[in-house]
Amino acid sequence: MSQSSPSPASPITNDLEKDQIGLVGATMQAITHISPAIAALFFTQFVISLAGITAPLAYVAGFIIVLLLGSTLVQLSKHLPSAGGYYTYVSRAIHPRAGFLTSWMFILYSPIASGPVYAFFGFIVQNELKSNYSIDMPWLWALSVVVFAPMIAYMQHRGLKLSARALVITGGLEMLIVLALAITGFIEPGPGGVSVSVFDPGKWLGLSSFALAVVFSVQGLTGWEAAAPLGEETTNPKRNVPLSVYLSIVIIGIYLVIVFWGVITGFGINNVNDIINDKELPALDLAHRVWGAGWILILIAFLNSVIGNGLSTANVSTRMWYSMARSGSFPKALAVTHTEHKTPTNAILMQMVLSLGIGLLPAFWFGPDVSFFFVDGLILVLGVTVVYLMANLAVFMFYRGEHKDEFNIFLHVIFPFIGSAVLIYAVYASFFPTLPAAPYVYAPLIDGVWLIIGIAILFYLRARGEEDWLLKAGEAIGEA
């Protein structure tokens, strides 16, 4: 069978609970998927090592580029609200097999993200306990994974409304705490005072290093697409999902620029090397100096970020698996929903097991800190790059096909092209001209093997004649 995609009139069956979240819930789902505290504070040293004091300017440039990438999702989600997200979009616009491979690579994104975050959080806490209170708990990172994975699964199981409330609370609290640290940096600046020179292109360390900083700022802003797979559970999804994408990008984009500026100012724009060479997270170091005993608030912000990230990433992955199982390209068991809570119970259990495995095994092997940057910093980024590239192609084909009357040269050609060019450069710059050290150098191999496995599954399904799912992969709600 070589059916390309269903017709626009294909109906869809939805066993998930409708109207569980509105615009605020969808926006916080995207914001917490980005993980404001993690994005703002975990990568500070690396971005500043590339851009120097102009790191805030790098985030301004990254923010503009992410708006272009977000435009692609907005254009697709406003016509195709679906739990499948990119699976549905690419299946509908290009081909169901392309949609399957896109979702297969997406597994290296949201589904695997939370486990290493749990471990890294425990690692930070155990180090802070040892350095501040002489309490040695070297096993705390593993306990963190074992506690967070089942807790997040239980909260998911109880329904999306509970998850949405938790996301609003945890996301809002972490943003307020980190923003307060940045404001304190402005109030009590280090050597050099408060200066707008952080936005002066003449202060770049070098054009190539600044360009790489922009690339990593784009990666630090990933997560804005997380509301799309909740489209079938969102009130007025054709309005609220696209709007939540733009809102989350604008809010977090402005937020990260302010936070980076505030942290640099707090250390001192004349002491940028102190940030680069800091032995602990610069945010914690700054908090110790300006807040004293209140430094622990930063750990509370991290805690909230971990919970929010765990919920939002799990919401995305479980809905994607539910949609794929519903169409028949994944095992049907993953399409089972709870009779009372209307949540995809088996998909939630699978996500919990995956979080436990990805959180524990690489950390035992490489250490929780290396595992975090290896899995969430490179394996994840390479996987989602494939997803974004396929989406950029899909938006062009979708509007040149089903919606020719809405075709726009900027929205459907120029913006996707610029976004794709930046993503391709990001991959190149990560490995050339100098290959990273092990284990980071193995990330492309892992992603490549994963893609080959996905292709092999497609061949297997075709050989067995199990391709009815091709007719359903591009279905979206709201189509009679």
N, C-alpha and C positions, 0 to 999 in steps of 0.2 A: 504494500500500500504506500502511496506517495502523496496522500492528502496533505496539503500545506497548512491549512488553518481553517477553523470553523467560520461560518458566515457570521456577519454581524447580528443575525437574528437568533443565534444559538442561546437557549435558555441555560440557566445555571441554578443548581440546588445549593442552598446555604443552610447548614445545620448550626452555624455559630449564632450567638445571641446578637440581634440587631440593636443599633442605637445605644451602644454601651458607652461611647465617649463622644465628646463634641470637639470643637476647635481647640480648646485649652488642653484637653487630654491628648489629642493628636500631636499638638505642638510640643508638649512635654515629652511625649514618646520619642520624638525626633531629637530633642535637646538632650535628654538623658542618654540616648544612644551615642551621641557625640561625647558624652561624659565631660562636662565643663571643667571639673577640678582636675581630672586626669589630663585632658587636653591642654589645660593652662599651665600645669605645674610639673608633670612627669617629663616633658620634653624640653623644658626651659634651657638646660645647659647645651643640648645639641643644637637647637635653633640659634641660640646666641653665639655658639662657636662658629657658625656659618655666616651670620649676618651682623655680629657685633651689636652695638647699641641700636642698630636699625632693625632689630627683630620685630618691633611693632609695625614698621613699614612693610616688612615681608608678609605679615598677617593681613595688612590692608590689601596687598596684591593677591594673596591667596583667597581672601574673602570675595574679591571680584571674580576670580576664576571659578570658585565654587558656585557662585550665582549662575554662571553659564552652565555648569554641570547640573545644577538644580533645575534649570529651565527644562532640560530634557525630561526629567521625572514629572514635572508639572504638566507638560504637554501630553504625556502618556496617561497619567493618572486621572486627568479630568475626563477622559473618555472611557477608561478601562479600570474602574474600581474593582479590586480583586484581592483575595488573601494571597494569591500567588505572586503579587508584585512583579518583579522583573521576569519571572517565569511566564506570566500571562502576557506581558508586554512584548517580549521577544518572540514568543510562540505565535502571537497574533500577527506581528509585523513582518517577521522574517520567515520562521518555520518552527514547528513544535520541537524538532530535534535541536535546533539552535537554542530554543527556550530551555530545554532540558539541560544542555551543557552550561548555559548561563547560570541556572540554579545550582547545578553541580559545583561550579566554581564558587558560587555564593556560600556554599557550605564552609569554605575556607575564610569566610568573613564573619557574619553574625553568630552562627552556631558555635564557632570555636573561640570567640573573643573573650567570653566571660571567665572561663576556667583560669587562664593565666593572670587575669586581673585579680581574681580571688587570691591566688598564690602570692602575687607581688604585693598586695595590700598587707597580707600577713607578714611578709618579709620586711616591709617598712616598719610595721608595728613592733616586731621582735627586735629590730635594730634600735629603735627609739627607746624601748624598755631597757635594753642593755646599756645604752650610752647615757641615759638620763637617770635610771634608777638601779643600775647594776643587776637587773633581773634577766637571767639568761634562759630563753625559751626557744631554742633552735628549731623546734618542731611546729611553731605557731603558724608558719605559712601553710603547712599541710592541713592543720586543723581548720584554717580559714576556708580552704576549698571544701572540706568535708561538711562544714556548717552551712556555707552560703549556697551551695548547689541544691540541696534538698529544700532549704528555706525558700529560695526563689521558685522552685517547682511547686511548692505548696501554695504560694501566693498566686501563681498563675492558675493553678487548678481551681481556686475559689472564684475566678472570674475576672474579666477585663476591667470591670469597674473598680475592684480592689486594687488591681495593678495600677490603674490610672491615678487613683488617689495617692498611692504610695509614690508614684513618679512625680506628681506635683509637689508633694511634701519634701521628698529627698532631693529632687532637682532644685527646687527653690532654695532650700537651706544651704546646699553646697555652693550655689552661685553667690548667695549673700555673704557667706564666710570668706570665700576667695576674693570677692570684690572688696570686702572690708580690709583684707590684707593689702590689696593694691592701693586703696585710698590711704591707708596708714603709711604706705611707702611714699605717697605724695606729701603727706603731712610731715613725715620725718625723713626727708631725703638724705641719701649719702652724699659723698663728695661730688660736686657738679650741680647739685640741686635739681629742681624741676626744669626740664629743658625740652623744647620741641625739636632738638637736633636729632632725636630718634627717628624723625620722619625726613631727614635730609639725605637724599641719595648720595651726596658727596661723602658721607660717612661709611659707605659700604666697605667691607673688608676686601671685596673683590667681586666683580660682576658674576663670575661663575659660581662662587660660593653663595652669593646672595640669591641667585636663581635657584640653587638647590634648597636654600632656606624657604623660598616661596613654595617649592614643590612639597616640602615636608609640612608646611603650614596647610596646604591643600589636604594632605593626608590626615593632619590633625583635626580637620573640620569634617571628615567623613562621618556619616551617621544620619545626615539630614533626610535620607530616604526612608527612615524607619517607620513612618506613619502609613506608608503605602500598603503594606500587607494587612493592615487593620481596617482597610476600606470597607469590608463587609460588616464590620462591627461599629462603624462610625456614622454618626448622624450626618445626612447630606454629604456623602463622601466626595461627590464630584466638585463640591465647593471647598469643603474643609480639609481634605487631604492635600490638594495643590497649595492652598493657602498656608497650611502648616509647614510645608517645605520652605517656602519663602520666609515665613516668620522665624523659623528655627535658624536658618542661615544668617539672617540679618541680626537677630538677637545674639547669637553666639559669635558671629564675626566681630561685631562691635565690642562685645564683652571681652574676647581674647585680646584684642588690640589694647584695651584699657588695662587689662591685667598684666600683660607683658610689659607695658610702659610703666605701670606702678611697681612691679617687682624690680625692674632695672633701676628705676629711680631710687627705690629703697636701699639697694646695694650701693648705688652711686654710679652715674654714667661714666665717671672717671675710673671706676673700679670694675670694669666689665670682666677683666680676667679673673677676678675673685669669684664671679658666678661660674665661669667656665671650669675653674679648677676646684670648685667646692666639693668637699668629700661626701656631703649628703645632699638631699634635694634642696635647692636654693630657697624654695618657699618655706620649708621647715626652718632653715637657718635664719631667714629673715624674720619669721614669726618668733623664734627664740629671742631675737634682738629687740624687736619692737613691741612684742606682746608679753614677754616674760613667761610666766606660768600659763598664760593663755594660748601658748603655741599648740596646745592639745586640740584647739578648735580646728586646726588644719587636718588633724587625723579624723576629726568628726566629719569634715567636708569630704575627705577621701572615703570614709565609710559610707556616706550618703551616695557618693559617686559610684561606688562599687555596687550598692543595692540597685540604684537606678539603672546602671549599665547592664546588670544581670537581668533585670526585668525586661528592659526594652529589647535587648538582643535576643532573649528567649522568646519574646512575643513575635518578633520578626521570623525567627527560624521555625517555630512551631506552626505558624500560619502558612508559611511557604510549604512545609512538608504536608500539612493538611490539604492544601490546594493540589499539590502534585499527586497525593494519594487519591484524592477525590476524582481526578482525571484518569488515574490508572497507571501513571508512570512511576509511582512509588508504591510500596505495599499498602493494600487497602486498609490494613489495621491502623495505619496512621491517620485515617480519616474518621476514626471513631471519636465521638464527642460525648461528654458527660451528660446524662439525662437532665440533671438539675442546673448545673452551672454553664452548660453549653460551651465547654472548653475542650480542645483536642487532647484528651487525656494521654493517649499513647505517645503522641508527638512530644508532649511535655515530659513524659518519663524518658524518652529517648534523648531529649535535650539534657536532662539531668545527668544521665549516664555519660554523655559526651563531655559535659562540663567537668565531671569528676575525673574522667580519663585524661583530657587535655590539660586540666589544671595540675594533676599530680605527676603523670609520667614524664613529660619533658622537664619539669622542675626537679624531679629526682635525678634526672640525667645531667642537666646543664646547670641547675640552680634556678631558683624562682625569678631572680632578676634577669639573667640571660634568657631564660625561657620566655619571659614577658616580651622583651624586645625582639626575640627571634620569631615567636608565633604571631604576636599582635603587631609587631613592627614591620616584618617582611613577608612572611607567609600569607598573612591576612591581606596586606596591601597589594601583593601581586594578584591574589585571587579576585579582590574587588576591582582591580584595574580592568581585568577581563570583562567583568560585569558591566562596568561603566562604558567601556568601548562598545560592547554589544548593544547597550541601551542607546548610545548615540547613533549607531547605525539604524536601530529600530525606529527611532523617532523620524528619521528621514524617510524610511520606507513606508511607515504608517501614514504619514501625511501626503506622500506621493501616491499612495494607494487608496485607502478608504476615505480620506478626507482631503482630497485635492483642493476643494473650495477654501480650505483653511491654511493651505501651504504658505509658509513665510520664509523668505530666504535667510533672515537672521536667526529666527527661532529653530529652524529645522535644518540649516546647513552651516552657517558661520559659527554660531555658538557651539554646536556639537563638535565642529572641526577644531576649534581653539581648545576646548576642553580635552579632546582626544590627544591633541599634540602635546599638551602639558603632561598628561598621564604617561604617554610613551617616553617623553623625556625623563620623567620621574623614574621609570624602570631602568632606563639607560644609565642615568646618573647614579643610581644605587649600586651599580656593579662595574661601571667603566669610568675612567680607565684603570682604576685599581679595585681588584676584587676584595670584598670584606673578609675578615677572618672567619674561621669556623666557630660556631655552626652556621653563621649567617649566610655564608656562601652556598649552603645547600638548599636555601629557600626556593630558587628557581627549579631545581631538580624535583623537590617535593611537589610543587605546584604542577610541574609538567607531568609527573607520574599520575597525579590525581586526575588531570585532564584525560590522559590516556585511558585510565580506568573508566571514566565516564563514557568515552567513545566506545569502549568494549561493551559496556552495558547496552548501549544503543544497538550495536551489532547483535548482541544476544537476544534482545527483544524482537528485532526484525527476523532473526533466524527462527524463532519460535512462533512467529506470526502474532505476537502480542502487541499490536499497535493501534488498538481502538482508542487509546489515550490521545492519539494524534488529532482526533476529531474534537477533543474537549479542552486541550491545553490552553487555547486562547480565549476561553469563555470569561465573561465578566458580568457582574451583577447589573441589574437595571436594563438588561436587554431582553426584550420579549420574544 
